[in-house]
Amino acid sequence: MDLLIRIAGEAGQGLQTTGSLLAGALSKLGVHVLSTQSYMSRIRGGLNWVDLRLGDSELTSGCDKADLLVSFTTVGRDVLQGEMVPDGIILLDAENDDKSIAVPFTKIARESGGSTLMANTVATGLLFALLGYDTQALLDYIREEFAHKDNEIINANLAAAWAGINHAEVMKKIAAPRPTNAPKSITSGASAIALGAATAGVKVVCSYPMSPSTATLAALAALADKYHMVVEQAEDEIAAINMVCGATYAGVPALTTTSGGGFALMVEGLSNAGMLELPAFIVLAQRPGPATGMPTRTAQSDLQFALHGGHGEFPRAIFAPGSVEQCFALTRQALEVAHRYQTPVLFLTDQYLQDMEQNIPALDADAPPINRHILADASADYLRYAVTPDGVSPRAIPGGAARVVMDSDEHDSAGHLSEDFAIHMEQYDKRLRKEVAIAETALPPEYYGPPDAENLLIIWGSTYGAALEAVDRLNDSAHSYGMLHFTQLWPLNLPAVANMLAGFKQHITIEGNATGQFAALLREQGLIEKCPHIHRYDGLAFTADFIVDAILGGK
């Protein structure tokens, strides 16, 4: 069984705190938890909500319809009551209401905790008791989470939680998934990316805050002391990417985080990294555009920009994780590619995956650093851009016997500026050969579904979890579907991908954009023909409900 709790209200009412307390405490109990957010681009007011999906087995995505809505405002109730399952329950922060169950969260908070700000803690206690969970586990978790606060604040929150628990005694209990052997640790996509980068050996982070990438920047800053990283808030995105170029020139693994228009400002620096053959790493958290667009919503609309951004032609690799666990592992793999091939790497995520929290097995916080592929014993006759069969030149760093010369103009094998046409062609071809080498070792897409499936869903990035659930539901209904999920979007190992795409009666591409950007890339490479396309570009993430309805409705 699974249950979706939606907690709605204005920015500033502690919705995230409510969701985090519930998710953390329930994961400690062994309940499977997956949390997602939908919020407006404002500091106060508006309509935001946190979805908390609970299950007695592993969960991979959110849902469209809520079983239980807790709203701190009448606006939240009025807007979201249409997004409920039949017989769904609505709790409204009010003393009386004829459209929903009135629970005076704010009044109870003022009377028990001494502050209306603790209405969210009251709601947390009430929900925990209403769902029949061990309330002591919640109280223990509150003590743990607020341990850095003054005792007065801790005690006030405990009193507010107790008041919510006591209020639930007069209410009808709600059936909910029971604890199982679910993992006890809960992690967000942004935190997993940050830990992957930190363990991989990243020592310099230079970024300008920009939603939704700021979540990863904040997570990296939280790890800075433990992993001895310098996290610098640059004055703008132009400075950020150039700082990354400088750090990687010196041999230090470095990255920047950005979104939307911030990446637009970075493309000159990206081209510079391409010419200098530097392992610049860009975490690009996608959001709907163009221009400022909807800065706190989600999208998969920057793939073609990531693929073609920058002037001139130079190799790059593009990766996109699909789950919280992939955020960690793929960050490390992508950084390894950047350093092995001395080329820029773009890491595409989005608001949905950045903010999604899930209880998963504990990530390896002591994983070893990646191989930086540094030539330790370079001599005085070292050539930074020596021509090689695979295009990868031996990489030395300044400070040793070798003279490491770089120039953003075209240059010869020693790094000195050159306008010789033959040298230009030689260096140009050398750089482009890297793309061939990267493709030969490209990560294959992951297939999921029955081996004899007739129809294939082609997906990439954060659509992964929703498509997993959709495939299971479709096949339970006597249909025949599999899915192919891409985490490496460029370059592709064309023969291997072609083999995995063969043998299906129908391909269906699913993307969070309007134009089918990855489908266009696959067609351009001769891998698929024009086929049905399911797209979503309203700013919300895919769910299994959305995919199943689109497929069966289309039939």
TAPE-V590306 format. One record per residue. RES is the residue in one letter. SS is DSSP state (~ for helix, > for strand, _ for the rest). PHI is phi as a letter, one per 40 degrees, with the letter a starting at -180 (* if undefined). BURIAL is b if it has 9 or more other C-alpha atoms within 8 Angstrom, else e. Layout:
res->RES ss->SS phi->PHI burial->BURIAL
res->RES ss->SS phi->PHI burial->BURIAL
This chain:
res->M ss->_ phi->* burial->e
res->D ss->> phi->a burial->b
res->L ss->> phi->a burial->b
res->L ss->> phi->b burial->b
res->I ss->> phi->b burial->b
res->R ss->> phi->b burial->b
res->I ss->> phi->b burial->b
res->A ss->> phi->b burial->b
res->G ss->> phi->i burial->b
res->E ss->> phi->c burial->b
res->A ss->> phi->c burial->b
res->G ss->_ phi->g burial->e
res->Q ss->_ phi->c burial->b
res->G ss->_ phi->g burial->b
res->L ss->~ phi->c burial->b
res->Q ss->~ phi->c burial->e
res->T ss->~ phi->c burial->e
res->T ss->~ phi->d burial->b
res->G ss->~ phi->c burial->b
res->S ss->~ phi->c burial->e
res->L ss->~ phi->c burial->b
res->L ss->~ phi->c burial->b
res->A ss->~ phi->c burial->b
res->G ss->~ phi->c burial->b
res->A ss->~ phi->c burial->b
res->L ss->~ phi->c burial->b
res->S ss->~ phi->c burial->b
res->K ss->~ phi->c burial->b
res->L ss->~ phi->c burial->b
res->G ss->_ phi->g burial->b
res->V ss->_ phi->c burial->b
res->H ss->> phi->c burial->b
res->V ss->> phi->b burial->b
res->L ss->> phi->a burial->b
res->S ss->> phi->b burial->b
res->T ss->> phi->b burial->b
res->Q ss->> phi->b burial->b
res->S ss->> phi->b burial->b
res->Y ss->_ phi->a burial->b
res->M ss->_ phi->c burial->b
res->S ss->_ phi->c burial->e
res->R ss->_ phi->a burial->e
res->I ss->_ phi->c burial->e
res->R ss->_ phi->b burial->e
res->G ss->> phi->g burial->e
res->G ss->> phi->g burial->b
res->L ss->> phi->b burial->b
res->N ss->> phi->b burial->b
res->W ss->> phi->a burial->b
res->V ss->> phi->b burial->b
res->D ss->> phi->b burial->b
res->L ss->> phi->b burial->b
res->R ss->> phi->c burial->b
res->L ss->> phi->b burial->b
res->G ss->> phi->a burial->b
res->D ss->_ phi->c burial->b
res->S ss->_ phi->a burial->e
res->E ss->_ phi->d burial->e
res->L ss->_ phi->b burial->b
res->T ss->_ phi->b burial->b
res->S ss->_ phi->a burial->b
res->G ss->_ phi->c burial->b
res->C ss->_ phi->b burial->b
res->D ss->_ phi->c burial->e
res->K ss->_ phi->b burial->e
res->A ss->> phi->c burial->b
res->D ss->> phi->c burial->b
res->L ss->> phi->b burial->b
res->L ss->> phi->b burial->b
res->V ss->> phi->b burial->b
res->S ss->> phi->b burial->b
res->F ss->_ phi->c burial->b
res->T ss->_ phi->b burial->b
res->T ss->~ phi->c burial->e
res->V ss->~ phi->c burial->e
res->G ss->~ phi->d burial->b
res->R ss->~ phi->c burial->b
res->D ss->~ phi->c burial->e
res->V ss->~ phi->c burial->e
res->L ss->~ phi->c burial->e
res->Q ss->_ phi->c burial->b
res->G ss->_ phi->c burial->e
res->E ss->_ phi->b burial->e
res->M ss->> phi->b burial->b
res->V ss->> phi->c burial->e
res->P ss->> phi->d burial->e
res->D ss->> phi->g burial->e
res->G ss->> phi->c burial->b
res->I ss->> phi->b burial->b
res->I ss->> phi->b burial->b
res->L ss->> phi->b burial->b
res->L ss->> phi->b burial->b
res->D ss->_ phi->c burial->b
res->A ss->_ phi->a burial->b
res->E ss->_ phi->c burial->e
res->N ss->_ phi->a burial->e
res->D ss->_ phi->a burial->b
res->D ss->_ phi->c burial->e
res->K ss->_ phi->b burial->e
res->S ss->_ phi->a burial->b
res->I ss->> phi->c burial->b
res->A ss->> phi->c burial->b
res->V ss->_ phi->b burial->b
res->P ss->_ phi->c burial->b
res->F ss->~ phi->d burial->b
res->T ss->~ phi->c burial->b
res->K ss->~ phi->c burial->b
res->I ss->~ phi->c burial->b
res->A ss->~ phi->c burial->b
res->R ss->~ phi->c burial->b
res->E ss->~ phi->c burial->e
res->S ss->~ phi->c burial->b
res->G ss->_ phi->b burial->b
res->G ss->_ phi->g burial->e
res->S ss->_ phi->a burial->e
res->T ss->~ phi->c burial->b
res->L ss->~ phi->c burial->b
res->M ss->~ phi->c burial->b
res->A ss->~ phi->d burial->b
res->N ss->~ phi->c burial->b
res->T ss->~ phi->c burial->b
res->V ss->~ phi->d burial->b
res->A ss->~ phi->c burial->b
res->T ss->~ phi->c burial->b
res->G ss->~ phi->c burial->b
res->L ss->~ phi->c burial->b
res->L ss->~ phi->c burial->b
res->F ss->~ phi->d burial->b
res->A ss->~ phi->c burial->b
res->L ss->~ phi->c burial->b
res->L ss->_ phi->c burial->b
res->G ss->_ phi->g burial->b
res->Y ss->_ phi->c burial->e
res->D ss->_ phi->c burial->e
res->T ss->~ phi->c burial->b
res->Q ss->~ phi->c burial->e
res->A ss->~ phi->c burial->b
res->L ss->~ phi->c burial->b
res->L ss->~ phi->c burial->b
res->D ss->~ phi->c burial->e
res->Y ss->~ phi->c burial->b
res->I ss->~ phi->c burial->b
res->R ss->~ phi->d burial->b
res->E ss->~ phi->c burial->e
res->E ss->~ phi->c burial->e
res->F ss->_ phi->b burial->e
res->A ss->_ phi->d burial->e
res->H ss->_ phi->c burial->e
res->K ss->_ phi->c burial->e
res->D ss->_ phi->c burial->e
res->N ss->~ phi->d burial->e
res->E ss->~ phi->c burial->e
res->I ss->~ phi->c burial->e
res->I ss->~ phi->d burial->b
res->N ss->~ phi->c burial->e
res->A ss->~ phi->c burial->b
res->N ss->~ phi->c burial->b
res->L ss->~ phi->c burial->b
res->A ss->~ phi->c burial->b
res->A ss->~ phi->c burial->b
res->A ss->~ phi->c burial->b
res->W ss->~ phi->c burial->b
res->A ss->~ phi->c burial->b
res->G ss->~ phi->c burial->b
res->I ss->~ phi->c burial->b
res->N ss->~ phi->c burial->e
res->H ss->~ phi->c burial->b
res->A ss->~ phi->c burial->b
res->E ss->~ phi->c burial->b
res->V ss->~ phi->c burial->e
res->M ss->_ phi->b burial->e
res->K ss->_ phi->c burial->e
res->K ss->_ phi->c burial->e
res->I ss->_ phi->b burial->e
res->A ss->_ phi->c burial->e
res->A ss->_ phi->a burial->b
res->P ss->_ phi->d burial->b
res->R ss->_ phi->c burial->e
res->P ss->_ phi->d burial->b
res->T ss->_ phi->b burial->b
res->N ss->_ phi->b burial->e
res->A ss->_ phi->c burial->b
res->P ss->_ phi->d burial->b
res->K ss->_ phi->c burial->b
res->S ss->_ phi->c burial->b
res->I ss->> phi->b burial->b
res->T ss->> phi->a burial->b
res->S ss->> phi->c burial->b
res->G ss->~ phi->c burial->b
res->A ss->~ phi->c burial->b
res->S ss->~ phi->c burial->b
res->A ss->~ phi->c burial->b
res->I ss->~ phi->c burial->b
res->A ss->~ phi->c burial->b
res->L ss->~ phi->c burial->b
res->G ss->~ phi->d burial->b
res->A ss->~ phi->c burial->b
res->A ss->~ phi->c burial->b
res->T ss->~ phi->c burial->b
res->A ss->~ phi->c burial->b
res->G ss->_ phi->h burial->b
res->V ss->_ phi->c burial->b
res->K ss->_ phi->b burial->b
res->V ss->> phi->b burial->b
res->V ss->> phi->b burial->b
res->C ss->> phi->b burial->b
res->S ss->> phi->a burial->b
res->Y ss->_ phi->b burial->b
res->P ss->_ phi->d burial->b
res->M ss->_ phi->a burial->b
res->S ss->_ phi->c burial->b
res->P ss->_ phi->c burial->b
res->S ss->_ phi->c burial->b
res->T ss->~ phi->d burial->b
res->A ss->~ phi->c burial->b
res->T ss->~ phi->c burial->b
res->L ss->~ phi->d burial->b
res->A ss->~ phi->c burial->e
res->A ss->~ phi->c burial->b
res->L ss->~ phi->c burial->b
res->A ss->~ phi->c burial->e
res->A ss->~ phi->c burial->e
res->L ss->~ phi->c burial->b
res->A ss->~ phi->d burial->b
res->D ss->~ phi->c burial->e
res->K ss->~ phi->c burial->e
res->Y ss->~ phi->b burial->b
res->H ss->_ phi->f burial->e
res->M ss->_ phi->b burial->b
res->V ss->> phi->c burial->e
res->V ss->> phi->b burial->b
res->E ss->> phi->b burial->e
res->Q ss->> phi->c burial->e
res->A ss->_ phi->c burial->b
res->E ss->_ phi->c burial->e
res->D ss->_ phi->a burial->e
res->E ss->~ phi->c burial->b
res->I ss->~ phi->c burial->b
res->A ss->~ phi->c burial->b
res->A ss->~ phi->c burial->b
res->I ss->~ phi->c burial->b
res->N ss->~ phi->c burial->b
res->M ss->~ phi->c burial->b
res->V ss->~ phi->c burial->b
res->C ss->~ phi->c burial->b
res->G ss->~ phi->c burial->e
res->A ss->~ phi->c burial->b
res->T ss->~ phi->c burial->b
res->Y ss->~ phi->d burial->b
res->A ss->_ phi->c burial->e
res->G ss->_ phi->g burial->b
res->V ss->_ phi->c burial->b
res->P ss->_ phi->d burial->b
res->A ss->> phi->a burial->b
res->L ss->> phi->a burial->b
res->T ss->> phi->b burial->b
res->T ss->> phi->b burial->b
res->T ss->> phi->a burial->b
res->S ss->_ phi->a burial->b
res->G ss->~ phi->f burial->b
res->G ss->~ phi->c burial->e
res->G ss->~ phi->c burial->b
res->F ss->~ phi->c burial->b
res->A ss->~ phi->d burial->e
res->L ss->~ phi->c burial->b
res->M ss->~ phi->c burial->b
res->V ss->~ phi->c burial->b
res->E ss->~ phi->c burial->b
res->G ss->~ phi->c burial->b
res->L ss->~ phi->c burial->b
res->S ss->~ phi->c burial->b
res->N ss->~ phi->c burial->b
res->A ss->~ phi->c burial->b
res->G ss->~ phi->c burial->b
res->M ss->~ phi->c burial->b
res->L ss->~ phi->c burial->b
res->E ss->_ phi->f burial->b
res->L ss->_ phi->b burial->b
res->P ss->_ phi->c burial->b
res->A ss->_ phi->c burial->b
res->F ss->> phi->b burial->b
res->I ss->> phi->b burial->b
res->V ss->> phi->c burial->b
res->L ss->> phi->b burial->b
res->A ss->> phi->c burial->b
res->Q ss->> phi->c burial->b
res->R ss->_ phi->a burial->b
res->P ss->> phi->c burial->b
res->G ss->_ phi->b burial->b
res->P ss->_ phi->c burial->e
res->A ss->_ phi->f burial->e
res->T ss->_ phi->c burial->e
res->G ss->_ phi->f burial->e
res->M ss->> phi->b burial->b
res->P ss->_ phi->c burial->b
res->T ss->_ phi->b burial->b
res->R ss->_ phi->b burial->b
res->T ss->_ phi->b burial->b
res->A ss->_ phi->a burial->b
res->Q ss->_ phi->b burial->b
res->S ss->_ phi->b burial->b
res->D ss->_ phi->b burial->e
res->L ss->~ phi->c burial->b
res->Q ss->~ phi->c burial->b
res->F ss->~ phi->c burial->e
res->A ss->~ phi->c burial->b
res->L ss->~ phi->c burial->b
res->H ss->~ phi->b burial->e
res->G ss->_ phi->c burial->b
res->G ss->_ phi->h burial->e
res->H ss->_ phi->c burial->e
res->G ss->_ phi->g burial->e
res->E ss->_ phi->b burial->e
res->F ss->_ phi->a burial->b
res->P ss->_ phi->c burial->b
res->R ss->_ phi->a burial->b
res->A ss->> phi->b burial->b
res->I ss->> phi->b burial->b
res->F ss->> phi->b burial->b
res->A ss->_ phi->a burial->b
res->P ss->_ phi->c burial->b
res->G ss->_ phi->b burial->b
res->S ss->_ phi->a burial->b
res->V ss->~ phi->c burial->b
res->E ss->~ phi->c burial->b
res->Q ss->~ phi->c burial->b
res->C ss->~ phi->d burial->b
res->F ss->~ phi->c burial->b
res->A ss->~ phi->c burial->b
res->L ss->~ phi->c burial->b
res->T ss->~ phi->d burial->b
res->R ss->~ phi->c burial->b
res->Q ss->~ phi->c burial->e
res->A ss->~ phi->c burial->b
res->L ss->~ phi->c burial->b
res->E ss->~ phi->c burial->b
res->V ss->~ phi->c burial->b
res->A ss->~ phi->d burial->b
res->H ss->~ phi->c burial->b
res->R ss->~ phi->c burial->b
res->Y ss->~ phi->b burial->b
res->Q ss->_ phi->f burial->b
res->T ss->_ phi->a burial->b
res->P ss->_ phi->c burial->b
res->V ss->> phi->b burial->b
res->L ss->> phi->b burial->b
res->F ss->> phi->b burial->b
res->L ss->> phi->c burial->b
res->T ss->> phi->b burial->b
res->D ss->> phi->a burial->b
res->Q ss->~ phi->d burial->b
res->Y ss->~ phi->d burial->b
res->L ss->~ phi->c burial->b
res->Q ss->~ phi->d burial->b
res->D ss->~ phi->c burial->b
res->M ss->_ phi->c burial->b
res->E ss->> phi->b burial->b
res->Q ss->> phi->a burial->b
res->N ss->> phi->c burial->b
res->I ss->_ phi->b burial->b
res->P ss->_ phi->d burial->e
res->A ss->_ phi->d burial->e
res->L ss->_ phi->c burial->e
res->D ss->_ phi->c burial->e
res->A ss->_ phi->c burial->e
res->D ss->_ phi->b burial->e
res->A ss->_ phi->d burial->e
res->P ss->_ phi->c burial->e
res->P ss->_ phi->c burial->e
res->I ss->_ phi->c burial->b
res->N ss->_ phi->c burial->e
res->R ss->_ phi->c burial->b
res->H ss->_ phi->f burial->e
res->I ss->_ phi->c burial->b
res->L ss->_ phi->c burial->b
res->A ss->_ phi->c burial->e
res->D ss->_ phi->b burial->e
res->A ss->_ phi->c burial->b
res->S ss->_ phi->b burial->e
res->A ss->_ phi->c burial->e
res->D ss->_ phi->c burial->e
res->Y ss->_ phi->c burial->b
res->L ss->_ phi->b burial->b
res->R ss->_ phi->c burial->b
res->Y ss->_ phi->b burial->b
res->A ss->_ phi->d burial->b
res->V ss->_ phi->c burial->b
res->T ss->_ phi->b burial->e
res->P ss->_ phi->d burial->e
res->D ss->_ phi->c burial->b
res->G ss->_ phi->g burial->b
res->V ss->_ phi->c burial->b
res->S ss->_ phi->c burial->b
res->P ss->_ phi->d burial->b
res->R ss->_ phi->b burial->e
res->A ss->_ phi->b burial->b
res->I ss->_ phi->b burial->b
res->P ss->_ phi->c burial->e
res->G ss->_ phi->h burial->e
res->G ss->_ phi->b burial->e
res->A ss->_ phi->c burial->e
res->A ss->_ phi->c burial->b
res->R ss->_ phi->c burial->b
res->V ss->_ phi->c burial->b
res->V ss->_ phi->b burial->e
res->M ss->_ phi->b burial->e
res->D ss->_ phi->a burial->b
res->S ss->_ phi->c burial->e
res->D ss->_ phi->c burial->e
res->E ss->_ phi->c burial->b
res->H ss->> phi->a burial->b
res->D ss->_ phi->c burial->b
res->S ss->_ phi->c burial->b
res->A ss->_ phi->c burial->b
res->G ss->_ phi->g burial->b
res->H ss->_ phi->c burial->b
res->L ss->> phi->d burial->b
res->S ss->_ phi->a burial->b
res->E ss->_ phi->b burial->e
res->D ss->_ phi->c burial->e
res->F ss->~ phi->c burial->e
res->A ss->~ phi->c burial->e
res->I ss->~ phi->c burial->b
res->H ss->~ phi->d burial->b
res->M ss->~ phi->c burial->e
res->E ss->~ phi->c burial->b
res->Q ss->~ phi->c burial->b
res->Y ss->~ phi->c burial->b
res->D ss->~ phi->c burial->b
res->K ss->~ phi->d burial->b
res->R ss->~ phi->c burial->b
res->L ss->~ phi->c burial->b
res->R ss->~ phi->c burial->b
res->K ss->~ phi->c burial->b
res->E ss->~ phi->c burial->b
res->V ss->~ phi->c burial->b
res->A ss->~ phi->c burial->b
res->I ss->~ phi->c burial->b
res->A ss->~ phi->c burial->b
res->E ss->~ phi->c burial->e
res->T ss->_ phi->b burial->e
res->A ss->_ phi->c burial->b
res->L ss->_ phi->c burial->e
res->P ss->_ phi->c burial->b
res->P ss->_ phi->c burial->b
res->E ss->> phi->c burial->e
res->Y ss->> phi->c burial->e
res->Y ss->> phi->b burial->e
res->G ss->> phi->h burial->b
res->P ss->_ phi->c burial->e
res->P ss->_ phi->c burial->e
res->D ss->_ phi->b burial->e
res->A ss->_ phi->d burial->b
res->E ss->_ phi->c burial->b
res->N ss->> phi->b burial->b
res->L ss->> phi->b burial->b
res->L ss->> phi->c burial->b
res->I ss->> phi->b burial->b
res->I ss->> phi->b burial->b
res->W ss->> phi->a burial->b
res->G ss->~ phi->g burial->b
res->S ss->~ phi->c burial->b
res->T ss->~ phi->c burial->b
res->Y ss->~ phi->d burial->b
res->G ss->~ phi->c burial->b
res->A ss->~ phi->c burial->b
res->A ss->~ phi->c burial->b
res->L ss->~ phi->d burial->b
res->E ss->~ phi->c burial->b
res->A ss->~ phi->c burial->b
res->V ss->~ phi->c burial->b
res->D ss->~ phi->c burial->b
res->R ss->~ phi->c burial->b
res->L ss->~ phi->c burial->b
res->N ss->~ phi->c burial->b
res->D ss->~ phi->c burial->e
res->S ss->_ phi->c burial->e
res->A ss->_ phi->g burial->e
res->H ss->_ phi->c burial->e
res->S ss->_ phi->b burial->b
res->Y ss->> phi->b burial->b
res->G ss->> phi->b burial->b
res->M ss->> phi->b burial->b
res->L ss->> phi->b burial->b
res->H ss->> phi->b burial->b
res->F ss->> phi->c burial->b
res->T ss->_ phi->b burial->b
res->Q ss->> phi->b burial->b
res->L ss->> phi->c burial->b
res->W ss->> phi->a burial->b
res->P ss->_ phi->c burial->b
res->L ss->_ phi->b burial->b
res->N ss->_ phi->c burial->b
res->L ss->~ phi->d burial->b
res->P ss->~ phi->c burial->e
res->A ss->~ phi->c burial->e
res->V ss->~ phi->c burial->b
res->A ss->~ phi->d burial->b
res->N ss->~ phi->c burial->e
res->M ss->~ phi->c burial->e
res->L ss->~ phi->c burial->b
res->A ss->_ phi->c burial->e
res->G ss->_ phi->g burial->e
res->F ss->_ phi->b burial->b
res->K ss->_ phi->c burial->e
res->Q ss->> phi->a burial->e
res->H ss->> phi->b burial->b
res->I ss->> phi->b burial->b
res->T ss->> phi->c burial->b
res->I ss->> phi->b burial->b
res->E ss->> phi->a burial->b
res->G ss->_ phi->c burial->b
res->N ss->_ phi->a burial->b
res->A ss->_ phi->c burial->b
res->T ss->_ phi->b burial->e
res->G ss->_ phi->g burial->b
res->Q ss->~ phi->c burial->b
res->F ss->~ phi->c burial->b
res->A ss->~ phi->d burial->b
res->A ss->~ phi->c burial->e
res->L ss->~ phi->c burial->e
res->L ss->~ phi->c burial->b
res->R ss->~ phi->c burial->b
res->E ss->~ phi->d burial->e
res->Q ss->_ phi->c burial->e
res->G ss->_ phi->g burial->e
res->L ss->_ phi->c burial->b
res->I ss->_ phi->b burial->b
res->E ss->_ phi->c burial->e
res->K ss->_ phi->c burial->e
res->C ss->_ phi->a burial->b
res->P ss->> phi->d burial->e
res->H ss->> phi->b burial->b
res->I ss->> phi->b burial->b
res->H ss->> phi->b burial->b
res->R ss->_ phi->a burial->b
res->Y ss->_ phi->a burial->b
res->D ss->_ phi->c burial->e
res->G ss->_ phi->g burial->b
res->L ss->_ phi->b burial->b
res->A ss->_ phi->c burial->b
res->F ss->_ phi->c burial->b
res->T ss->_ phi->b burial->b
res->A ss->~ phi->c burial->b
res->D ss->~ phi->d burial->b
res->F ss->~ phi->c burial->b
res->I ss->~ phi->c burial->b
res->V ss->~ phi->c burial->b
res->D ss->~ phi->c burial->b
res->A ss->~ phi->c burial->b
res->I ss->~ phi->c burial->e
res->L ss->~ phi->c burial->e
res->G ss->~ phi->c burial->e
res->G ss->~ phi->c burial->e
res->K ss->_ phi->c burial->e
